[in-house]
Amino acid sequence: MNSSVTHAETAKVQPHPLSRLDPQRFHGAWIFLCESVAAGALVGAQFGVEPALLVGTAGAGAFLVIAALSAGFHGRLRQLVTGGMLLVVSSCLALLMAADSRFISIGAIALTLAMITVVFARRRGFLSTPVLALGVAAITMIAPMTAVAGGASLSLAVILFVILWLFFFWRTTRVVTLIADRSAWNAELLRARGLREAAITASFTLIAAVALKIAG
């Protein structure tokens, strides 16, 4: 009886087999990040695209830091230092170029979501639906962050986030569902599907950003 209880308790705290995946190796994550930066810079270009792009670079630096934390710091000192420097230096330069300082608050929310994603992934793995939802949300937060930094209103930035997050999450869950049957996939098919998804999400992101730019 006691041994079975002990075994059950131990099983609960064991990390998921997919909990140590390196997020920076997820091509989709980088695609979403770049598209979010581009969308935010387009929507919030009132102060020029430079402050927005600098904030987007800071977001990329934060992503590298979180990826190192997720996959383990061993052998990742360069990645950690590079990400930290991009985060700090790009944020400071953006502020010097008159970026709206509210991007810092949005960035703090994004970092919080990213940390929660890492914690949940330890138990459920990175490919579980809740973890995917949180992870995609954390990355997509870069869109409103760059938009606000560039001069967009907070309400417009929130709308941009909601639109992109819903679409990115939908496309992500579709891909995860399709690759669940590994016997039907190989590296070539995955690469082709990845390129197709990149084109689909890029087209949608551009249309959404232009529409919000016009409406705003």
Stockholm file with secondary structure:
# STOCKHOLM 1.0

chainA/1-216         MNSSVTHAETAKVQPHPLSRLDPQRFHGAWIFLCESVAAGALVGAQFGVEPALLVGTAGAGAFLVIAALSAGFHGRLRQLVTGGMLLVVSSCLALLMAADSRFISIGAIALTLAMITVVFARRRGFLSTPVLALGVAAITMIAPMTAVAGGASLSLAVILFVILWLFFFWRTTRVVTLIADRSAWNAELLRARGLREAAITASFTLIAAVALKIAG
#=GR chainA/1-216 SS CHHHHHHHHHHHHSCCTTTTCCGGGCHHHHHHHHHHHHHHHHHTGGGCHHHHHHHHHHHHHHHHHHHHHHHCSTTCHHHHHHHHHHHHHHHHHHHHTTCCTTHHHHHHHHHHHHHHHHHHHHHHCTTSHHHHHHHHHHHHTHHHHHHHHTTCCHHHHHHHHHHHHHHHHHHHHHHHHHHTSGGGCCHHHHHHHHHHHHHHHHHHHHHHHHHHHHHC
#=GC SS_cons         CHHHHHHHHHHHHSCCTTTTCCGGGCHHHHHHHHHHHHHHHHHTGGGCHHHHHHHHHHHHHHHHHHHHHHHCSTTCHHHHHHHHHHHHHHHHHHHHTTCCTTHHHHHHHHHHHHHHHHHHHHHHCTTSHHHHHHHHHHHHTHHHHHHHHTTCCHHHHHHHHHHHHHHHHHHHHHHHHHHTSGGGCCHHHHHHHHHHHHHHHHHHHHHHHHHHHHHC
//
